[in-house]
């Protein structure tokens, strides 16, 4: 799974979500005391309710503010942030406009083509895409190292995607300080990532995801905050294409050199 932003001229977007050791709420026992391989039903119910809410409508939009850490020259981590404006119409329309600490990038998928666009230098990468959002996200990652930190929110079945490799999940408590609403706080982990999630108690929408990738040597923490939810977003087909297709300078839809396998070496198959 990618853990850092990639050079803009390949239009690779690989900022990812993250986490930290969860705080303890009143009456809550430490997470380290939780039995191994335990999937607490209450935590799973929160995830199932969130998944059902997200898939109850064909169209949705939201804002995702991602804060991620990267080690500084002195050792302690520096924090960087990006803002993504996301529009989705299932099963085959997606638009993600990303800005923040780094170059602004745009990603479009219209059901037939995927486009990665960098407006400042008018650079466009375009490629044939699979017929669904899920398949296109997987292809974009494998082909160009493009990955979004909110991928688990926009796939066709969020609960199936989240629970596939889960080996522990537990309910932490409730919070009233995230997302201007009451949220249920849960934590879950696989062998590679530990996530703490704040899910709206009433509306069942994700408000914050905070994760730590366990196979990352720096154990950097990443956080995504969600807001401006709209569940019935319907946009015209032109909304899911760049507006400068004809005049843009074309570049290859490919990962940056740092993520390419050396010549003569078979590239390993990875899954985000």
SVG drawing of the C-alpha trace seen along z (x, -y; Angstrom):
<svg xmlns="http://www.w3.org/2000/svg" viewBox="-31 -26 49 41">
<polyline fill="none" stroke="black" stroke-width="0.4" points="0.0,0.0 1.5,-3.4 2.4,-5.7 3.7,-8.9 2.7,-11.4 4.2,-10.8 5.7,-13.3 3.0,-15.2 4.2,-14.6 3.0,-11.1 -0.1,-12.3 0.2,-9.6 -1.8,-10.3 -0.8,-8.0 -1.7,-9.8 -3.3,-7.2 -5.3,-7.0 -3.8,-6.4 -4.2,-5.7 -3.0,-5.7 -3.4,-3.9 -7.0,-4.7 -7.7,-6.8 -9.6,-5.1 -13.1,-6.2 -14.6,-5.9 -15.0,-2.3 -13.1,-1.0 -10.3,1.5 -7.0,1.0 -6.9,2.3 -3.9,4.4 -6.0,6.5 -8.4,7.5 -8.3,11.2 -6.5,12.1 -8.7,12.6 -11.8,11.1 -14.5,9.6 -16.8,7.8 -20.4,7.8 -21.2,4.3 -18.2,3.0 -19.2,5.0 -22.8,3.7 -21.4,0.1 -19.5,1.0 -22.4,2.8 -24.7,-0.2 -22.2,-2.6 -21.9,-0.4 -25.7,-0.1 -26.0,-3.9 -23.4,-4.6 -24.8,-2.1 -28.4,-3.2 -28.0,-5.9 -26.6,-5.8 -24.9,-9.2 -23.0,-10.8 -20.5,-13.6 -18.3,-14.6 -15.1,-16.5 -12.2,-14.6 -9.3,-16.3 -6.3,-14.0 -3.5,-14.7 -0.5,-12.4 2.9,-12.2 6.3,-11.9 9.6,-11.7 11.6,-15.0 15.4,-15.2 15.5,-15.4 13.5,-12.2 10.1,-13.4 7.3,-13.4 6.0,-16.4 2.3,-16.7 1.0,-17.4 -2.6,-17.9 -4.7,-17.6 -8.4,-18.3 -10.3,-16.1 -13.7,-17.1 -15.4,-13.8 -18.4,-13.0 -19.5,-9.5 -22.4,-8.0 -22.5,-4.2 -21.5,-2.1 -19.4,-3.9 -18.8,-7.7 -16.2,-9.2 -14.5,-12.6 -11.8,-13.6 -10.3,-17.1 -7.4,-17.2 -5.5,-20.2 -3.4,-21.1 0.3,-20.7 1.6,-19.8 0.5,-20.0 -3.3,-20.0 -4.5,-17.0 -7.8,-15.9 -9.0,-12.3 -12.0,-11.5 -13.8,-8.3 -16.7,-8.4 -17.4,-4.7 -15.2,-4.2 -12.1,-6.3 -10.0,-7.3 -8.3,-10.7 -5.5,-12.0 -5.2,-15.8 -2.8,-18.4 -4.3,-21.8 -1.4,-24.0 0.8,-22.6 -2.2,-21.4 -0.9,-17.7 -3.4,-14.9 -3.0,-11.1 -5.9,-9.1 -6.5,-5.4 -9.3,-2.9 -11.0,-1.9 -13.0,1.1 -16.8,0.8 -17.0,0.2 -15.6,-2.1 -14.1,0.8 -12.3,2.2 -11.1,-1.2 -9.7,-2.0 -7.8,1.3 -6.5,0.7 -5.4,-2.9 -3.4,-1.7 -1.7,1.2 -1.1,-0.9 -0.2,-4.3 0.1,-4.1 -3.0,-6.2 -4.7,-5.6 -7.2,-7.5 -7.3,-7.4 -11.1,-7.1 -11.3,-4.2 -13.1,-2.0 -15.9,-4.5 -16.6,-4.6 -16.4,-1.0 -19.5,1.0 -19.6,2.9 -17.6,1.1 -18.3,3.7 -17.0,6.5 -13.9,4.5 -13.2,3.6 -13.8,7.0 -12.0,9.1 -8.7,9.4 -10.0,8.2 -8.7,10.2 -9.8,7.9 -12.6,5.3 -13.9,3.7 -16.2,0.9 -14.4,-2.0 -17.3,-4.3 -19.0,-7.5 -17.6,-10.9 -19.3,-14.3 -16.3,-16.2 -15.8,-14.8 -17.8,-16.0 -20.1,-18.2 -22.3,-15.2 -22.3,-12.2 -20.3,-9.3 -19.7,-5.7 -16.0,-5.0 -14.6,-1.6 -11.2,-0.1 -10.3,2.7 -7.1,4.3 -5.6,6.6 -2.1,7.8 -1.1,4.6 -3.2,1.8 -4.8,0.6 -7.8,-1.8 -9.8,-3.8 -13.1,-5.1 -15.7,-7.6 -19.1,-6.8 -22.2,-9.1 -24.5,-7.5 -27.7,-8.8 -26.7,-9.2 -24.3,-6.3 -21.8,-8.3 -18.0,-8.1 -16.7,-11.3 -13.0,-10.3 -10.7,-7.5 -7.3,-7.3 -4.9,-4.5 -1.4,-3.2 0.1,-0.9 1.8,1.8 4.3,2.8 5.5,-0.8 8.9,-1.1 8.2,-4.7 4.8,-3.8 3.5,-7.1 0.0,-8.0 -2.6,-9.2 -6.1,-10.7 -9.1,-11.4 -11.9,-13.8 -15.1,-13.7 -17.7,-16.5 -20.2,-18.1 -22.0,-14.8 -24.7,-14.8 -26.4,-11.5 -28.3,-11.9 -25.8,-13.8 -26.8,-13.6 -24.5,-15.3 -24.3,-15.3 -21.9,-13.1 -19.6,-16.0 -19.0,-16.5 -16.9,-13.3 -14.5,-14.5 -11.7,-17.1 -12.7,-20.4 -9.4,-20.7 -9.2,-17.4 -8.5,-18.8 -5.8,-21.4 -4.0,-19.4 -0.5,-18.1 -0.6,-14.3 1.6,-12.2 1.8,-8.5 -0.6,-6.9 2.1,-5.2 3.7,-5.2 6.8,-7.4 10.2,-5.8 10.6,-5.2 7.7,-2.7 8.7,-0.9 10.3,2.5 14.0,2.7 14.5,4.0 14.6,7.8 12.9,8.1 9.2,9.2 7.2,6.6 5.4,8.1 1.6,8.1 0.4,6.0 -3.1,5.1 -4.0,1.7"/>
</svg>
